[in-house]
Amino acid sequence: MLGLGISSTADMGWAASTKENVLLSVFQSRISADGGSVEDVPCLSLDLDLLLSESSSFTTGLLEFYPGAAAAYSLRQLRRSVSPYAIRVRKSDDTEQDIGFGSNGELDTNALLDFADGGDAWVSKWYDQSSNGNDASQITPGSQPQIVSSGSLVTENGKPALQFDGSADFMDLTGFTNAASDYSFFSVVKSDTGTGSPFVFDSQSGRLIFYPTSTSGTLGVYYDGAWQGTDFTHRTQAVTSIHAIAPSSGSSYLNGVATNTGLSYTQQAIGGTVRFGRNSVGSANLWDGTMQEIVIYASDETSNRTGIETNINDFYSIYS
C-alpha cells in the first residue's frame, strides 16, 4: 500500500490490520477533500509519519467496520478520520469546551477532568460521529445530562457515561430527518429505575420510540398509536446492556439474545422533533439512567447484528 511497508494479508496481526484500515481511511479522506489530487510529497510524507507513529492500541471504531450509520453517538471514537470530538461540556461558570479522544480512541478523560477542575460538568452537545451532522444538543443548563460530579467522572460498568436525571434531562437532535424503509438501532444504556416508561429515543413524525427498561416496558417500535410487536417484561439490568432493534426484520435483542419477535413494521420517517431521553411531543417519559452509545442505521443491519454487538461488547465488557 503506497510503499508504506505494510500490506493487508490474511495472517496480518489485529493491530497492524487496524492501522492499515485507519491509514486507508485517512488517505482516502484527504484525497477526497483535495478534489482527487495528492498534496505535495513533503507534506504527505509528514502526515504519514505522524499516522504511523500513533499508538496501535486504538480502540477499534465501530464505524470503521460497519459504516453507513445515519447517526452515531458514543463516548468512544467510532471512526477516527472524521470524529475529532465526542462531546461539548459546560461547567458551573457556564464556560464550555469540546472534549475529544486519547490515542487509544477512548474519551479524553484527563482533559475532561482538568476542565471540570474539581467541580461538576454537564454535556451540552453529543457529537454525531456518522459525519451527517446530526448532533444531539441541549442549550438549557438545567436539562443537560451530567458527566462529572464533584470532580469525579460519571461511569457505568467502568466506562464514562452520560447521567440523565429522570426529571429534566434530555437532548434534541435538531435537523435529524431521515425517511427509510428500514431502521436498525443499537444502544448501550442502563436505567436507574424499574418504574414508568422512560424513552431512550423518540421521533415525532414517525413516532419511532423505544424504551428498553421498566418493569412493564416494551423493547420495540411504537407508531400509529400502538406498539408494533410482542411486549416482554424487562426489569432493570444489573449492568449496562446492549439493545439491538431491527424493526424491518421483526426482532429485538438484549445482550445478543432475541427478546421480541413479530414486529409488523412499515416505513416511518425520522423527523420533526427528535430526542434522546424524553417524549418528543410532551414533557413526560424522561430517562432516568445512563447512556454511553447509540447508533442508528437507516437500513436493516440484521446480517451485521452479531458483529456490531461483538464490537460494542468488546469495548464495554457487558456480557460474556
N, C-alpha and C positions, 0 to 999 in steps of 0.2 A: 504494500500500500504506500504509494507516493515515496518509496525509498526510505521509509522511516525505520526499517529494520524489524518490523513486526508484521505478522500476517495472520489472517483468520484460518485456523486449521482445526480439524476435528478434535485433536488432542490438546488444544490450546487451554492453558490454565484459566480459571474463572477470573482472576484479577486482570490478567492480560487481555482476555476477551472483553471484559467490561471497558477497559481503557480504549481498546480498539473501537468499540461502539461509540464511546464518547468522542474520540478523535474524528471519526467519520461524521458524526452529527454536527460537531462544531465546524469542521471544514465545509460541509455542505451548506450550513447556515451562512458562513462567511461568503461563499461563492454566490449564493442567492442574493445576499444583501448587496454585493458588489455588481449585481446585474449580470452575472455569469463570467466575470473576469477575475483573475487572480491578482492580488495585490503584489507589490514589488517583493522580490525574493528576500532581501534582508528583513523586512517587516514580517513576512510569513515565517521565516526561519525562527525569529524571536518568539512569535506566537506559539509555534510548535514546541520549541524548547520549554516554554512555560507549561504547556499542557503535559508534556512528557515528565516534567518534574513534579507534577501534582501527585498527591497521595493516591495509591491504588486501592485504598480502603473505602472509597466512596460507596455509600450505601446505595446499592443499585436502584435507580429510579424506576418506578412502575411504568411510566410512560416511555421509557427507553425501549421496553419490550412489548408493551401493549399501548401503542399510540392511538391517536384519533379521538380522545375524550372531548366531549362538548364543554366540560368544565371539570376542574380538578383542584382540590384544596387539601393541603396537608401541612404538617409541621416537620416533614422531611422533604428533601428535594426529589421531586418526581421526574424531572427532566433537566439536566444540568445546563444545557446550552441556551435555554430560554427562561430559566427560573432564578433570577438573581435574589429575590426576596420571598419570604414566606408570609410575613405579617407586618403590619404597621401598628405600633403600640403607643399608648399615651400614659403618662404618669400624673400624679395629683396636681402638679403645677400646670397641667394642660400642654406641656411640650410633648412632641411626638417624634418618633424615629422609626425608620424601616429596619427590620431585622432579617438578615439573610441566613446563610448556611456556613458551616465549617467545611474543611476539606474533605470530610467523610460523608458529606451530604446531609448531615443532621442539623437541626436548628442550632444557630449560634447562640447558645445559652449564656456564654460569657459576655457577649455584647448586650444581651437582654438584661442580665442581672446588673451589669455596670450601669446601664441606662436607668434601671429602677432605683439604684443607689440605696438599697435597704428598705425601700417602700413598696408600694403596690404598682402594678401595671395592668392596663386593660387593652384589649385588641380593638382598634378602630377599623382595621381593614384586614381581610384574609385574602391574599392574592390568588387569583386563578392561574394555575400553572399550565393550563392547556394551551396558552398563547391566544385564546379567544377573547381575552379581556373581560371576562365575567366576574370581576372582583366582588366579593361579599364585603359590605361595609356597614358601619353603624356610627353616625355622627353625634348621637345623643349620649353623653358620658354615662348617665345612669342606666343605659341599656347595653353597654359594652361588656362582653364576656371577659373574665379575668384570667391572666396567665402568670402573674407574680403576686404573691401575698406576703406582705411584711418582709420582703427581701428573699423569699423562698419561691422557687419555681413550682407552679401548679403541675402536678404529674398524675398520670394514670398508668398503672402497671409499669412504672419506672420510666415512662416517656412523657415529654411535655404535652400539655393538654389545655384546651380552652374550657373554662368552667362557666357554664350557664346557670344562673341562679334560680330559675323556675318562677320568677315573679316579674321580671322586667327585661331580661336579656334576650336579644335576637339580632340577626343580621339580614340586611337586604341585599339581594342580588340584582341591582339596578341594571336594566338593559338586557337581562338574560332572556332571550326569546329563541325558541327552537321548536320547530314542528317536524316530527319524525314519526315513522310508523312503529318504531321500536325504541325502547329505552332500557338501559341497564344501570342500576345504582349499586355502588359498593360503599359501605360506611364503616368506620371504626368509632363506635360511640358507647357510652355507658350511662345508664340512668341512675340517679341517686334516690329515686322514689319508686315505689311499687303501686302508685295510685294515679288516677287521672289518665289523660290521653295526650301525652307530650308529643309534639311534632318534631321530627328531625328536618323535614323538607316539605314545603308546600308551594304549589304554583296556582295562581288564581285562575288563569284561563283554562287550563286543563284539569284543575283540581287534582293534580298529581300529589298525593300525600303518602308518606309512610311514617309510622311511629312504631319502632320495634321493641318497645318496652311497655310496662304497666301490667297489672295483674290480669287485665282482660283485653290487652292490646292486640291489634292485628298487625302483622308484618305483611304489608301488601300495598296495593294501589287502590286509591279511592277516587271515583269520579262519577258524575251523573247521579249524585246523591246516595251512592251505596258503595260498599266495599266489593271489589270485583275479585272474588276468590274465597278460599276456605279460611275462616278465622282459626286462630290457635291461641291457646293461653300461654303467655310468655311472661315469666316473672323476672325480676331484676337479676342480672347476671352477677356472679361473684367477682368476675373480672371483665375487663373490656371485651367486647365481642365484635366479630366481623359479620356484617349483614350484607347479603347479596340479593338483589331483586332483579329478575329478568322477566318483566311483565308479559312480553310477547310470547315467551315460551311457557308461560303459566307456572312459574316456580319462584320460590323464595328460599333462601338458605341462611342458616345461623351457624357460624363457625364450621362451614363446609358440609353441614347436614341439612337436607331438604326439610323444610318446616311447613310449606304452604304449596299446594298444587291446585291446578284447575282454574287459574286466573283467566277470566274472559276479558281480553284486553283489545281495544281498538285504538286508532290513532288519537292522541291527545297532545295538544301543543303546550310546551312550557312557555309561559309568558305572563303578562300582566304584572301583578305584584308577586314576586318570588322571594321566599325567605327560608333561612335556617332558624329553627328553634321557636317558631310561632306560627299560628294560623295566618295565612296571607290576607284574609278578609276580615279579621277581627283582632281582638286582644287576648284571646284565650289560647289554650293548648301550648303553653310555654314549656320549653325544655328545661328540665332540672337535672343536670349532669354534665358530662364532658363530651367533647368532640375532638378527634385527632386527625381524621382523614375522611373526605367524602369525594368520590369520583363518579361522574355521571357521563355515560356514553349515550349518544343518540343512535344506538344500534343494539342489536341483540348479541350480547357477548357470552352466550351460553357455552359456546365451544372453548372460550378462553377463561371461563369462570375458575376452574381449578388452578390454573396458572396464576391468575390475578390474586386469588385468595392466598396461594402459597407465597407469592411475593410480599403481600401485606403481612402475613403471619411470620415470615422470616424476620421481618423488622420488629414487629410489635410483640412477638412471642406470646400469643394469646392462647393457643391450644397446641397440643402435641400432634 
